Amino acid sequence: MMRDNIVNRRVLLGLFAGLAVAPASAGAAPATGKSATGEAPLAQRLADYVFSASLADLDAATVERAKVHLLDSLGCGIAAFEEPTVRAVRELALANGGNAATIIGTGRQASLEWAAFANGAGIRADDINDFYVGRQNAHPSDNIACCLAAAQAANASGAEFLLAMLLAYEIECRFLDAGALDDHGWDHPNYALISGALAAGRLMKLSPPQLAEAVNLALSGHVAMDQTRLGTLSNWKGLAGPEAARNAIFAVQLARAGITGPSPIFEGAAGFFKQVSGPLKIDTKTFGGRGRRFRIHDCFIKSYPAQAQTQTAIPAAAKVAGAVGDLSRIRSIEVKSTHMGWLMAGSTPERWAPRTSETADHSLPYIVARAMLDRTITPASYSPGALRDPKAAALLRLITVHEDSALTAMAPRQPNSVTATLDDGRVITERVDDLPGFSGRPMQREDAEAKFQRNAKSILKAGQIERISESVWSLDRAASVSDLIKSMIITTSQPSP
């Protein structure tokens, strides 16, 4: 009777999805054949794209862009090395053992999944790593820790690592262009499950069927909720992306061992499209490579440790404060932002009374107040003392945040304007539309080195900063990623035991 019920359920689900399904025999492999339209399932098309990608697809400008984003991300991770959450995750990773991949900064190894998680936690900790603006925003550099662990384990060359990194960026950005998961209550690292599994699988030399299974396995058991980004934000805000990397590389190991996952994971009657994202149009034939432009060229690099849409508000607020001088003269402050800036950083009460650093760095009113006081934003802007500062609290009471449709229409630029009205009726307004590192104003090598220097100088000596930079710029000629990893062992502070 139970066997009949299982068969009947499969038939009903198949009819519900508009597919012809025959009763399956016990132990049969999941279906991976073509759909009624004649197309292979999306997981297989993605696998074929990744498997067929070639180092010859990479032009010099794209390789340089990958290096810039890599150096930037490594600087973010090094800067956060001593932060409590990063340290806690690193200690857990080392305590769990393993000798597959190195924890950045320590010279010690852990399992692939723990290394990806711990290194990703550092890259994301200060919210100053790169981002992409599609129908939903996300941080493609969440994929780097996953790729680095896989490259080390597979003894892949530096060029192979850069190709896998570019493929991960391409895939995640294409999904971000296709649909906004938060419209359905889900979080953007779900897309990083897909990109991370495919990129790490490429490095670990999976076949196309195994790559598709890695996607099936990564998605089927690890879907992330958007509650991570709502209300009072927690440590998990910076760990959800690293967790996607951890789950992706775990799925790769399962697929390499011959483990299969639910299929078709996207198009199935209870698959990703039905349960999570809604219908998405993903055409792998338009993806980067073979003369087509890679999406990494459209990614942004942040100047400040703050949420993406708040970046331009920081110099705008600093300019207003400089013009005002005595901030006690201000009677009101109006911040105009894009729809996404208002929604993500200025639409809920928690943003006016942030109790955690994670909430504060996603708060337009707090960031504007702090930037007016300090003329900039740094990780110290979110310290307990800064969060309790009565001067900041006084400014917060004066701030309102509104969406401006004209600013929204400027996407993918992320403009903000800040207006202060003084006690004598005078009005001072500053608007900043973009910054170096934004799409259309990409950071060049010297910009990336300057930011890396700012991020790493409190942790590393000058000579080591130069060695890491040199390892990144020559990575496409390196036989492996081992020299880059060795260059990042931190000697100016004590790594975790």
BELQUI-V427712 format. One record per residue. N is the residue number from 0. RES is the residue in one letter. D_FIRST is the distance of its C-alpha to the first C-alpha in whole Angstrom. Layout:
n=N res=RES d_first=D_FIRST
n=N res=RES d_first=D_FIRST
This chain:
n=0 res=M d_first=0
n=1 res=M d_first=4
n=2 res=R d_first=5
n=3 res=D d_first=5
n=4 res=N d_first=6
n=5 res=I d_first=9
n=6 res=V d_first=10
n=7 res=N d_first=11
n=8 res=R d_first=12
n=9 res=R d_first=14
n=10 res=V d_first=15
n=11 res=L d_first=16
n=12 res=L d_first=18
n=13 res=G d_first=20
n=14 res=L d_first=21
n=15 res=F d_first=22
n=16 res=A d_first=24
n=17 res=G d_first=26
n=18 res=L d_first=24
n=19 res=A d_first=23
n=20 res=V d_first=20
n=21 res=A d_first=18
n=22 res=P d_first=15
n=23 res=A d_first=15
n=24 res=S d_first=15
n=25 res=A d_first=14
n=26 res=G d_first=18
n=27 res=A d_first=19
n=28 res=A d_first=22
n=29 res=P d_first=22
n=30 res=A d_first=24
n=31 res=T d_first=28
n=32 res=G d_first=29
n=33 res=K d_first=31
n=34 res=S d_first=30
n=35 res=A d_first=31
n=36 res=T d_first=35
n=37 res=G d_first=35
n=38 res=E d_first=36
n=39 res=A d_first=34
n=40 res=P d_first=32
n=41 res=L d_first=34
n=42 res=A d_first=34
n=43 res=Q d_first=35
n=44 res=R d_first=38
n=45 res=L d_first=39
n=46 res=A d_first=38
n=47 res=D d_first=40
n=48 res=Y d_first=43
n=49 res=V d_first=43
n=50 res=F d_first=43
n=51 res=S d_first=46
n=52 res=A d_first=48
n=53 res=S d_first=51
n=54 res=L d_first=54
n=55 res=A d_first=56
n=56 res=D d_first=55
n=57 res=L d_first=57
n=58 res=D d_first=60
n=59 res=A d_first=63
n=60 res=A d_first=62
n=61 res=T d_first=58
n=62 res=V d_first=59
n=63 res=E d_first=62
n=64 res=R d_first=59
n=65 res=A d_first=57
n=66 res=K d_first=59
n=67 res=V d_first=60
n=68 res=H d_first=57
n=69 res=L d_first=56
n=70 res=L d_first=60
n=71 res=D d_first=59
n=72 res=S d_first=56
n=73 res=L d_first=57
n=74 res=G d_first=60
n=75 res=C d_first=57
n=76 res=G d_first=56
n=77 res=I d_first=59
n=78 res=A d_first=60
n=79 res=A d_first=57
n=80 res=F d_first=57
n=81 res=E d_first=59
n=82 res=E d_first=57
n=83 res=P d_first=55
n=84 res=T d_first=51
n=85 res=V d_first=52
n=86 res=R d_first=53
n=87 res=A d_first=50
n=88 res=V d_first=48
n=89 res=R d_first=50
n=90 res=E d_first=50
n=91 res=L d_first=47
n=92 res=A d_first=46
n=93 res=L d_first=49
n=94 res=A d_first=48
n=95 res=N d_first=44
n=96 res=G d_first=46
n=97 res=G d_first=45
n=98 res=N d_first=48
n=99 res=A d_first=47
n=100 res=A d_first=49
n=101 res=T d_first=52
n=102 res=I d_first=52
n=103 res=I d_first=55
n=104 res=G d_first=58
n=105 res=T d_first=57
n=106 res=G d_first=57
n=107 res=R d_first=54
n=108 res=Q d_first=51
n=109 res=A d_first=47
n=110 res=S d_first=44
n=111 res=L d_first=43
n=112 res=E d_first=41
n=113 res=W d_first=43
n=114 res=A d_first=46
n=115 res=A d_first=45
n=116 res=F d_first=44
n=117 res=A d_first=48
n=118 res=N d_first=50
n=119 res=G d_first=48
n=120 res=A d_first=49
n=121 res=G d_first=52
n=122 res=I d_first=53
n=123 res=R d_first=51
n=124 res=A d_first=53
n=125 res=D d_first=56
n=126 res=D d_first=54
n=127 res=I d_first=57
n=128 res=N d_first=55
n=129 res=D d_first=54
n=130 res=F d_first=52
n=131 res=Y d_first=51
n=132 res=V d_first=52
n=133 res=G d_first=49
n=134 res=R d_first=47
n=135 res=Q d_first=46
n=136 res=N d_first=48
n=137 res=A d_first=47
n=138 res=H d_first=49
n=139 res=P d_first=48
n=140 res=S d_first=50
n=141 res=D d_first=47
n=142 res=N d_first=46
n=143 res=I d_first=49
n=144 res=A d_first=48
n=145 res=C d_first=45
n=146 res=C d_first=47
n=147 res=L d_first=49
n=148 res=A d_first=47
n=149 res=A d_first=45
n=150 res=A d_first=49
n=151 res=Q d_first=50
n=152 res=A d_first=47
n=153 res=A d_first=47
n=154 res=N d_first=51
n=155 res=A d_first=51
n=156 res=S d_first=55
n=157 res=G d_first=56
n=158 res=A d_first=56
n=159 res=E d_first=52
n=160 res=F d_first=52
n=161 res=L d_first=53
n=162 res=L d_first=51
n=163 res=A d_first=48
n=164 res=M d_first=49
n=165 res=L d_first=51
n=166 res=L d_first=47
n=167 res=A d_first=46
n=168 res=Y d_first=48
n=169 res=E d_first=48
n=170 res=I d_first=44
n=171 res=E d_first=44
n=172 res=C d_first=47
n=173 res=R d_first=45
n=174 res=F d_first=42
n=175 res=L d_first=44
n=176 res=D d_first=46
n=177 res=A d_first=43
n=178 res=G d_first=42
n=179 res=A d_first=42
n=180 res=L d_first=39
n=181 res=D d_first=41
n=182 res=D d_first=41
n=183 res=H d_first=37
n=184 res=G d_first=38
n=185 res=W d_first=37
n=186 res=D d_first=40
n=187 res=H d_first=41
n=188 res=P d_first=40
n=189 res=N d_first=37
n=190 res=Y d_first=39
n=191 res=A d_first=41
n=192 res=L d_first=37
n=193 res=I d_first=37
n=194 res=S d_first=41
n=195 res=G d_first=41
n=196 res=A d_first=38
n=197 res=L d_first=40
n=198 res=A d_first=43
n=199 res=A d_first=42
n=200 res=G d_first=40
n=201 res=R d_first=43
n=202 res=L d_first=45
n=203 res=M d_first=43
n=204 res=K d_first=43
n=205 res=L d_first=39
n=206 res=S d_first=38
n=207 res=P d_first=37
n=208 res=P d_first=34
n=209 res=Q d_first=34
n=210 res=L d_first=36
n=211 res=A d_first=33
n=212 res=E d_first=31
n=213 res=A d_first=33
n=214 res=V d_first=33
n=215 res=N d_first=29
n=216 res=L d_first=29
n=217 res=A d_first=32
n=218 res=L d_first=31
n=219 res=S d_first=27
n=220 res=G d_first=28
n=221 res=H d_first=32
n=222 res=V d_first=32
n=223 res=A d_first=36
n=224 res=M d_first=36
n=225 res=D d_first=40
n=226 res=Q d_first=41
n=227 res=T d_first=42
n=228 res=R d_first=45
n=229 res=L d_first=45
n=230 res=G d_first=48
n=231 res=T d_first=49
n=232 res=L d_first=48
n=233 res=S d_first=48
n=234 res=N d_first=48
n=235 res=W d_first=44
n=236 res=K d_first=46
n=237 res=G d_first=48
n=238 res=L d_first=45
n=239 res=A d_first=42
n=240 res=G d_first=43
n=241 res=P d_first=44
n=242 res=E d_first=40
n=243 res=A d_first=39
n=244 res=A d_first=41
n=245 res=R d_first=40
n=246 res=N d_first=36
n=247 res=A d_first=37
n=248 res=I d_first=39
n=249 res=F d_first=36
n=250 res=A d_first=34
n=251 res=V d_first=36
n=252 res=Q d_first=36
n=253 res=L d_first=32
n=254 res=A d_first=32
n=255 res=R d_first=35
n=256 res=A d_first=33
n=257 res=G d_first=31
n=258 res=I d_first=28
n=259 res=T d_first=26
n=260 res=G d_first=25
n=261 res=P d_first=24
n=262 res=S d_first=25
n=263 res=P d_first=27
n=264 res=I d_first=28
n=265 res=F d_first=30
n=266 res=E d_first=29
n=267 res=G d_first=25
n=268 res=A d_first=23
n=269 res=A d_first=23
n=270 res=G d_first=26
n=271 res=F d_first=30
n=272 res=F d_first=31
n=273 res=K d_first=29
n=274 res=Q d_first=29
n=275 res=V d_first=32
n=276 res=S d_first=35
n=277 res=G d_first=35
n=278 res=P d_first=35
n=279 res=L d_first=38
n=280 res=K d_first=40
n=281 res=I d_first=41
n=282 res=D d_first=43
n=283 res=T d_first=43
n=284 res=K d_first=46
n=285 res=T d_first=48
n=286 res=F d_first=48
n=287 res=G d_first=51
n=288 res=G d_first=52
n=289 res=R d_first=54
n=290 res=G d_first=57
n=291 res=R d_first=55
n=292 res=R d_first=55
n=293 res=F d_first=53
n=294 res=R d_first=52
n=295 res=I d_first=54
n=296 res=H d_first=57
n=297 res=D d_first=56
n=298 res=C d_first=55
n=299 res=F d_first=57
n=300 res=I d_first=58
n=301 res=K d_first=59
n=302 res=S d_first=63
n=303 res=Y d_first=62
n=304 res=P d_first=59
n=305 res=A d_first=58
n=306 res=Q d_first=55
n=307 res=A d_first=55
n=308 res=Q d_first=57
n=309 res=T d_first=59
n=310 res=Q d_first=61
n=311 res=T d_first=64
n=312 res=A d_first=64
n=313 res=I d_first=66
n=314 res=P d_first=69
n=315 res=A d_first=69
n=316 res=A d_first=69
n=317 res=A d_first=72
n=318 res=K d_first=74
n=319 res=V d_first=74
n=320 res=A d_first=75
n=321 res=G d_first=78
n=322 res=A d_first=79
n=323 res=V d_first=79
n=324 res=G d_first=80
n=325 res=D d_first=80
n=326 res=L d_first=77
n=327 res=S d_first=78
n=328 res=R d_first=79
n=329 res=I d_first=76
n=330 res=R d_first=75
n=331 res=S d_first=72
n=332 res=I d_first=69
n=333 res=E d_first=67
n=334 res=V d_first=65
n=335 res=K d_first=63
n=336 res=S d_first=60
n=337 res=T d_first=58
n=338 res=H d_first=55
n=339 res=M d_first=53
n=340 res=G d_first=55
n=341 res=W d_first=56
n=342 res=L d_first=52
n=343 res=M d_first=51
n=344 res=A d_first=54
n=345 res=G d_first=56
n=346 res=S d_first=54
n=347 res=T d_first=53
n=348 res=P d_first=55
n=349 res=E d_first=54
n=350 res=R d_first=56
n=351 res=W d_first=59
n=352 res=A d_first=59
n=353 res=P d_first=57
n=354 res=R d_first=56
n=355 res=T d_first=54
n=356 res=S d_first=56
n=357 res=E d_first=52
n=358 res=T d_first=53
n=359 res=A d_first=57
n=360 res=D d_first=56
n=361 res=H d_first=54
n=362 res=S d_first=57
n=363 res=L d_first=59
n=364 res=P d_first=62
n=365 res=Y d_first=62
n=366 res=I d_first=62
n=367 res=V d_first=65
n=368 res=A d_first=67
n=369 res=R d_first=66
n=370 res=A d_first=68
n=371 res=M d_first=71
n=372 res=L d_first=72
n=373 res=D d_first=71
n=374 res=R d_first=72
n=375 res=T d_first=68
n=376 res=I d_first=65
n=377 res=T d_first=64
n=378 res=P d_first=61
n=379 res=A d_first=64
n=380 res=S d_first=64
n=381 res=Y d_first=61
n=382 res=S d_first=62
n=383 res=P d_first=62
n=384 res=G d_first=65
n=385 res=A d_first=65
n=386 res=L d_first=62
n=387 res=R d_first=64
n=388 res=D d_first=68
n=389 res=P d_first=69
n=390 res=K d_first=71
n=391 res=A d_first=68
n=392 res=A d_first=66
n=393 res=A d_first=70
n=394 res=L d_first=69
n=395 res=L d_first=65
n=396 res=R d_first=66
n=397 res=L d_first=68
n=398 res=I d_first=66
n=399 res=T d_first=64
n=400 res=V d_first=61
n=401 res=H d_first=61
n=402 res=E d_first=59
n=403 res=D d_first=61
n=404 res=S d_first=60
n=405 res=A d_first=63
n=406 res=L d_first=62
n=407 res=T d_first=58
n=408 res=A d_first=59
n=409 res=M d_first=61
n=410 res=A d_first=58
n=411 res=P d_first=57
n=412 res=R d_first=60
n=413 res=Q d_first=59
n=414 res=P d_first=63
n=415 res=N d_first=64
n=416 res=S d_first=67
n=417 res=V d_first=68
n=418 res=T d_first=71
n=419 res=A d_first=73
n=420 res=T d_first=76
n=421 res=L d_first=78
n=422 res=D d_first=81
n=423 res=D d_first=83
n=424 res=G d_first=81
n=425 res=R d_first=81
n=426 res=V d_first=78
n=427 res=I d_first=76
n=428 res=T d_first=74
n=429 res=E d_first=72
n=430 res=R d_first=69
n=431 res=V d_first=68
n=432 res=D d_first=66
n=433 res=D d_first=65
n=434 res=L d_first=65
n=435 res=P d_first=66
n=436 res=G d_first=62
n=437 res=F d_first=61
n=438 res=S d_first=60
n=439 res=G d_first=63
n=440 res=R d_first=65
n=441 res=P d_first=63
n=442 res=M d_first=64
n=443 res=Q d_first=66
n=444 res=R d_first=67
n=445 res=E d_first=70
n=446 res=D d_first=68
n=447 res=A d_first=65
n=448 res=E d_first=67
n=449 res=A d_first=69
n=450 res=K d_first=65
n=451 res=F d_first=64
n=452 res=Q d_first=68
n=453 res=R d_first=67
n=454 res=N d_first=64
n=455 res=A d_first=64
n=456 res=K d_first=68
n=457 res=S d_first=67
n=458 res=I d_first=65
n=459 res=L d_first=67
n=460 res=K d_first=70
n=461 res=A d_first=72
n=462 res=G d_first=72
n=463 res=Q d_first=68
n=464 res=I d_first=67
n=465 res=E d_first=69
n=466 res=R d_first=67
n=467 res=I d_first=64
n=468 res=S d_first=65
n=469 res=E d_first=67
n=470 res=S d_first=63
n=471 res=V d_first=61
n=472 res=W d_first=64
n=473 res=S d_first=64
n=474 res=L d_first=60
n=475 res=D d_first=60
n=476 res=R d_first=62
n=477 res=A d_first=60
n=478 res=A d_first=59
n=479 res=S d_first=56
n=480 res=V d_first=56
n=481 res=S d_first=57
n=482 res=D d_first=60
n=483 res=L d_first=59
n=484 res=I d_first=57
n=485 res=K d_first=60
n=486 res=S d_first=62
n=487 res=M d_first=60
n=488 res=I d_first=61
n=489 res=I d_first=62
n=490 res=T d_first=66
n=491 res=T d_first=67
n=492 res=S d_first=65
n=493 res=Q d_first=63
n=494 res=P d_first=59
n=495 res=S d_first=57
n=496 res=P d_first=57
